[in-house]
Structure formats: structure tokens, C-alpha cells
Amino acid sequence: MTVHKRRLLLQPIMRLAGGMLAVIVCLCCAATVSAQSTPQIVISPRYESPRSQAPLQLDVFVRWNDQKVLEGRVRLDFYVDQTKVYTWVSRDVALSASEVTLSAMTPEVLLESDASILNVKAFFEGEKQTYEIPDEINVQYWTDSKRILTLGVVIPDRSSVSSADFETEQSDRMAWATRLTLDEFMPDRTQHSSQLSSRVMRFDPSRMPSLSLELVAFDLLIIPSDGLQGLLPPQLNAIAEWCEAGGAVCAVGTRAVSPASQEFLKRLLGSRPEAPLVRFEKDGKIVPLTEQPLPWKLTSPGVGRALVTFGVVNLSDSRWQIDFLRLWRLRHHQIDSVMTTKTWKFPGLTAEEAYREAYRQHRTYGYNPYQPTGMPAVSAFPLAPEPNRELAQVNSWLIPEKIDALPLKTVVILLSACLLAIGPVDYFLLGWLKRRRWTWVIFPSVALAFSFLAILLARAHLTSTDIRRELVLADVAADGRCVRATHCEQLFSASQKIMTDEMKNAFVLLYDDRQDYDLGRNIPSTTGAVVPLYVGQSPRSYQWQRLCRQWSAQNSRRTTMGESTELPVLPIAWDRLHSLTTATEAERAQGLREICNQVPNSAALLCTATHAVKALGQSTADDPEVEERNARLISILEKVLEISQERTRGLFGIVSQISPNCAGSFEDLALQDATDPGQMLYLHAVEDEDGNCIVYRRLIRTDEL
């Protein structure tokens, strides 16, 4: 075979090999470019350990390595055991060989058992392409039966030694903070260690949020002198607002050098320019103007608790331990029990209550109440959240009176006319016309016509506009300022649609008032193909979208902190309430009527540990409508009182109040310890023309006046 013929034979083979090599090179290059051009998304909890029964706060890191500009937004889909529950979408971002950090805050998630998993699927929605992150991300969150309390300590990262503000025998740099957790005061840690535990988290001042709603991740904050110096004015204002809204803060006032930190401490202590309580030396040390028997002072700013120290504190001092238990809001009788007998007192359940509670825990958490002999009936989850039965009564009160079904008479007439049209009329008329075969057209036409008529009658009866009704719980400070507002809204939509609301400096979620023991406690309602959608930077500025079904009640909770401009200031003499703390029962009734008369068409209630006094404001008219409105106001006051006094079982058998968590369980709305004779709760209800009601709440601790 000649050389020329060999070349002719090898030429196709070489061309094929070259083509295959080119294809391989192109595929490798495409894979490399694709890998480099895919955005990277990393999700991590904003705080080291999440707080149980509280919103989920995440940091979302987005990285784009290509020089080409990438514009779009991040979408996170939250799944619990493969069931989608929430969706969060970020604001629009633009990246070019750079990275950005986004913050996300979504409602609490119900994990029924340790086997339940919270997964997040991440997407980047660009203008021309949607990038899907292939791997699902597992997010740490606690099961609903556990109580995880978080204690935040604000200390600069450069501080490597134990705080000099507290005396302790232990050498560990964070041992002094561990001694301040609620676990340290548990007489028997092994008995409830699987259901209740505390987490101590250390934070550099630069990492503290500047919005009070973002502090719902904490049960209690400790701010040593080093941390106080590093906090900026917006951060100090956020902590003060959170404390006034029901939080708990322990602040050290030995080195408050900056004017912002001094104003912060004055705010916690209730010191005002017209009535100063403290002064500051040149080195920033706080000095009380009146003699104090202890180097600290326990106060109640707003509806929260604050403990401000004036010097070095010995953690072994029993007086300090008692006041710190009060900072944790332990019940009055529990403090005495812990300090004297080193035990906790839990009220017993009746046989019926024990059975119902065991059955509820069995259906909710998978616990079998029919255990072998010797195991207590309800020992599995003694501190788990319980259904808020009072909440169902509030929701029933929110149902507008004009939401009613068609009258039975109208339904009977419409149905009778339809039967006549498709029965005798159709049969005899078409028979007389000898057109019985038209029945195949007349019958469905008549049915459709009457269906359309029924829809028109229903819309005319129910109106064609959305109906909203709202109950607002406004917690006020001693001077009448609103420090926290909880808006409970019930919406009836005239048609099925996607509803969008603009939110700013507020956190909102859907909740369900399910009360059956086989369904568990109150949880956010996320049933359906369309789950709630949060678009933007929640809770600062975002859009809240959810599916509204036609004429189906949808309940939502919206929480704001800080002085509210939405609510009118109640024009009463708030200082007059303090004089009623030492008055007799008759004097309290008379004083309450005088205070209530300052706001016509309103109702008030004053509750102490022994009795409750009710009063009605002056009415502009004496007619049945006024009497009906007064009855409604008294009814809602009684329901709000039940919410404000949480039942003395479970966790609330230990504490009377928890820090705000903006959750669907409404546990954080409990204020008063009904077993403490030193507490008094004032409620004042006002109703507007649309039937919405505002209930102002003021908690007064007589031992601190």
C-alpha cells in the first residue's frame, strides 16, 4: 500500500479524533465557566444559638466571582419535613466580582419531634436566569416541646479576661455569666434539663442590632462596662425600646463615659430631667442622688425589667440572687421556694386535666400517654407551650356582625324556584312545544343561571369589599407612652386573591387559633399551596404577601416596638394610678371611675392579686346601643385580662412573663403575676366607629414606686 493511500485512509480517523478532542475541550471550558458563573449562597444563623419559640434570623452571604454584572434577588424556601411553610425574597442586589450579606427574619417554625428537620432551598433569581443551589441547607432549630433560653452578653472581642464588674471564685472568663442563667437557679437540673436549658452567647458591640424587633432572639441581655462603652446611640436606643416592650436588661453603670450611654442608663432607671435620680462623675461612674442600701437597683421601665449596678457585685450575695430572679420574672412564690427550700412548686392537675394534657402531647409530639405503670401521665413535656384558649375567644369577638350567611328563607325560595324551573316547567313547557330534546341545553343553562344568581345574592348580602377588624393591645409606660403594640387582625376577603401589605419596623405573621388537643397549640397557619411570602428586609422594610380565601377568616399578628404614632394617646392622668396602689377597695373603685370618666365611651379594669374593679366612662347617650357597646368593652377586657395573666402551668408555673418573641402562641403577652400582691394591672378599652378596639395595658409594681 502506497503512502498516499495510507494518508487517505487515516485522514477520516484523524478528523474524527480531532473533532472529539475539540468537543471535550469545549465541554470542559463550558463546565469551568459555568462553575465560575454560578452565584454562591451560604446561609448561617445570625446568632450562635437560636431562641426557642421565636422568629428565625439568618445571615445570607451571596458571592459572585465573574466580572460581569449580576442583578437579581435571593429566594429562600423553608421546608419542614418536605412541607413548604414560608418563603423569603431579598431586595434587589447587583454583584460584580463581589459579595453581599443579607439578613432574613421569618416566623417561628413548628418542629414536632427531634426527627423533624428544617431545610432551606436557595435560589438566585436573575433577570434572564434563575440559579438553583443544588444542596439543601439544614438550619438549626429547636423542637417545640423544648424551652431554650438565650442570655446575650455584650463584650468586645478584644476582652479576654473575666468581667471586673462581678465577683466570682471561678477562673473561666465567662463563668460569671453562666452563674446568671436560669439553669443555675434550678434546684434539680436533671429533672428538666431535657426541656429547659440556657445558652450564653457573647457578642461584640458592633454586632448588636440597631432595631428593637431584632432583639427578640434574646431572653435577657447583660451589658458589662466594657460593652456599654462600645455601643452606638442607635444600638442603645434599640435595647432600651426592647426592654420597655417587655425585655430584661442587666447593665453596669461604673464607666458610662459617653452621653448616649448615660442617657441609656437614665432611661432604664426612670430618671427624668424634672425628677433626676442619678448623676455621673467624670470617669462615667453612676452615683444615685439618694442613699441606696445595695450597689444595684431593680426597675421596671415600660412593661420590662432592668437591673442597673453602681459598683462591683458579689454573685454569691443572696440579695443579688433574689433580684436577679426577679429580673428573670420568676413568680413570687417560686422565688421564696428556691431561696428557702431549693425546690420549685408546680400546681397539680386534676385527673381530667392530666388525661387531656397527656392526650394532647401524644397527638402533638408523639408521646404515648399509655405508658407502663409507674410513669407519670404528663411527665414527657412539662414545659411545652399550651394552646391559648383565650385567643379563640378573642378571634370570635373579632368576627364582624355583618358576616352572616344568606337567610334560610332566601335559600329555600331560590332552591324551590330552581327545582320548579328544571322540573315541571321544563317538562310540561317543552312537552307542549314538542321540543323535549332541548332539555340537554335548557337544564344546564337553568342550573348555571341559578348558580350565578346565588353568587350575586351572596355578594350583595356579604358586600363586595374586604372586611377587617382589629384588636390592639397597647402596652404603655408610666408616662402614657406606647412602648409595644400588638395588632390582632381578622380579615374576611370578598374574593380569593393574593393580598400584599407594606410593613416597616414591624413583624407580622399568620396564626391559627386551633384549640383541639389533637392538633396541638397555636401555631402559624401555613396550610395551602401558597405560603406566606416576605419580600425585602424584614422586619425593617418589606412586603408581606399571603393567599386570602373568599370569606374565610384569616388571623394575623403584627408587633411594633417603640413609641407608636399609629395609636392615639389615652388622655388620662397616668400618675393617678400610682395613688391607687395603697388605697382601699372602695377608694380604688371611686378613683377608677374618675380616671375612666376622662375618656367617654370607654371601659377600664384594675386588677390586683385579690380582686378586680371595673368602671365605665361617661356615655354621650343613654340608649340600647351604648349599653351594648359597654357590654362588648367589658367582655373584651375580661378576655384580655386572661391573656395578661398566663395560667400557672408549664413554664409559666415558674415565670410570669417572658421577653417579646412575636410568636403565634401569644405567650409573650402575659404581664401580671396574679400571685404577687405587689403587682397591679390596669386595662383601658376604647372602641372606634369601625368596631376596632384598643386596650391599653399598664403594669404597676407597687414595691418599686
Beta strands, then each sheet from edge to edge (+ up, - down):
strand 1: 40-45
strand 2: 56-64
strand 3: 70-80
strand 4: 83-89
strand 5: 93-95
strand 6: 98-106
strand 7: 118-126
strand 8: 130-132
strand 9: 137-138
strand 10: 147-154
strand 11: 166-167
strand 12: 196-203
strand 13: 220-223
strand 14: 248-252
strand 15: 278-280
strand 16: 286-288
strand 17: 296-299
strand 18: 305-309
strand 19: 313-314
strand 20: 467-476
strand 21: 482-492
strand 22: 497-504
strand 23: 507-510
strand 24: 533-537
strand 25: 541-548
strand 26: 554-561
strand 27: 602-607
strand 28: 612-616
strand 29: 679-687
strand 30: 693-701
sheet 1: 1+ 2- 6+
sheet 2: 5+ 3- 4+ 24+ 25- 22+
sheet 3: 5+ 3- 7+ 8-
sheet 4: 5+ 3- 7+ 9-
sheet 5: 12+ 10+ 13+ 14+ 18+ 17-
sheet 6: 11+ 19+
sheet 7: 15+ 16-
sheet 8: 23+ 26- 21+ 20- 30- 29+ 27- 28+
end
